[in-house]
Amino acid sequence: MNNIVLITGGVRSGKSAQAEKYAAKYPEVVYIATCQALDEEMTERISAHQGRRPLHWQTIEDPLHLTNRLGSVSQDACLLIDCLGLWVSNHLLRDETTALANPQVFISTMEANASELVAMLRRRTGPSIIVTNEVGLGLVPPYKLGRVFRDALGRVNSLLAQQADEVYLCTAGIPLCLKREGVILHG
């Protein structure tokens, strides 16, 4: 069942737990984590996420190269990618100077990367669950780096939401289904 599920929401909205609950119904799960343990707080968050996952799930940690990793993942397994917000952020911070000098090039590059990701997910036989942060509900960031991140992730999220079979928005731990079987339910 080649099904792409996008789960979005704010920070601490329950989106990762919802994705894990969705994936738990499958016998084989491959979890691709994009988070980097760059400080003590992130190390603690990673540890909490790891503690929730069943031991039989395969975990691959890769902050940048999602499409490269997909070639080595079982095509039948349920794939869970957590999360696109960190993936975009990791790319932005890898070459911050260039991204800030020409934001449109960075945004276009991330959209191309996201399109390649969707194409690879469509070739899989198993389901794919993608977690991302919702960035369109807050204030406009007062600094350029924040605006470039918001704009890039917003475009990536939009692209994935258009291509996904199911889209959920989590808030306060409750998922709201926005799209099912390619049909937009709220809008």
N, C-alpha and C positions, 0 to 999 in steps of 0.2 A: 504494500500500500504506500505509494509515493505521495505523501501528504506533507505540506510545509505549514507549520504552525508558528506564528509570531506572537510572542507574549511581551507586552510593553507595560510600562508603569513608571512611577516615580521611584526615588530612592526609598528602600525599605517598604515597598508597597506589597511585597509578597510574590513578585513575579518569578523569582528563582524557585521558590518553594512550589509554586503552581506548576512550573515547567517540570520540576522533579516528580511531582505527583502525576502529571500527564505521562511522563516517560516510564514510571514505575510499572505500568501495565504490560510492558514489553519484556520478553525474557533476556534480550541482549541490548545493553545500552552503552554507547560510547559518548563520553562527556568531554567536550573540548572547552577548556577554561582559558580565557584570554587575560585574566588578571595577573599582575606581577606583584610580588611581595617586596615592595620598595621601602616600606616602613613597618613599624610594629603594628599599627592599626590594620593595615592591609593583610599582614600575616595572620592576625586574629580573625579577620573576616574570611580569609581563605580556609583557615582551620575549621571555622563554624560550618562553612559550605561542605567541606570534605566530611565532616562528622555526620551530616545528614544523609549522605549518599550511601546506598548499599555497597557492600564490599565487592560484589561481583561486577559492578560497573567498571568499565575501562575508562581511565582518565588520561587525557592528553593535554598537556599544558603548552600553549603556543599563543603568545600575545599578538602576533602579526600575520602569520602565514596560514590562514584558514584553508584556502583552496589547495595549498600544497599538502596539507594534512589529510584532506578528504580522500586522496588516492589510496591511502593505506588503511582506511576505515572499511569495515565490512559493509557492503552495500545493502544488506538486509537488516542490519542493526538499527535500532532507534538512535538517532544522532541528536544530542543536545548541545547547543553552542551557547555559552554564557560568558560574556555578553558582548553585543555589538557596540555598546557605548564605550567599553574599555578598548575594544579593537580599534575604533576610530581614534580615540584618545591616544593610544599607543602609537599609531601612525603619525598623528599630529605632533606628538612630542619627540618622535624619532628625528624629525627634520623641521622643527618649529620655525626656524628662520626662513626657510624656503616657503613654507605654508603661509606664513604671515606676509611675506613679500608678494605672493600671488595666490590669494585664497581661492579664486575660481578654479585654478589648476588643481589645487588640493581637493576641492569638493568634487570636481569632475573625475579625478583619479579614484576617489573613494566610491563614487557612483559606479565607475567601471569595475572596481573590485567587487562591489556588491552584486552587480549584474553577472559577473563570472561566478560568484558564489551561488546565486540562484540557479544558473544553468547547470552547475555541478549537482546541486541538490535535486533538481528535476531528473537527472540521470540515475539517481539512486532508486532502489526498490523499496527501501525502508523509510519510515517517517523521519522528518527532521523538525526539531523544535528549536527556535531561536529566541533568546531573551535579549531585550534591548531596553534602554532607558527612554522614557518620554521626555523630550526637551522643549516641547512647544507650549507648555502651560505656564511657564514662569516669566519673570522679567527679562528684558533684553540685557545681557551681560554688559557691564560698564567697560570691559576691556576687550581688545580685538581678539586675543586668543580664545576667549570664551565665546565670542560671536562666531568665529570660524568653526569652532567645535560644534556649537548649536546648529549652525546652518548645515554643516557636513552630515552630522548624525540625523538631522531632520530629513534631509534628502535621502539618505540611506534607508531610514525607517519607512519613508513613503514608498520607495522603490520596493522594499521587501513586503510591505503591507499590500501593495497592488498585486504582487505575484503569489502571495500566500493563499492557501486554501482556507485557513482559519486565522483570525486575529482576535486576541484578547487584550483588554486593558485592565490591569490590576490596580485597585485602590483599596487601602485598608485591609489587605489580604483577601479581597473578594474580586474574582475575575468577572468581567463583563464581556460577553461575546459580541464583537463588532462585525464579524464576518465568518460565515460557515459555508463550506462547499462552494467557495468563490462568490457567494452572494453577500452583499453588504446589508447588515440587519439594522443598523442605526446610521442615519445620515441624511 
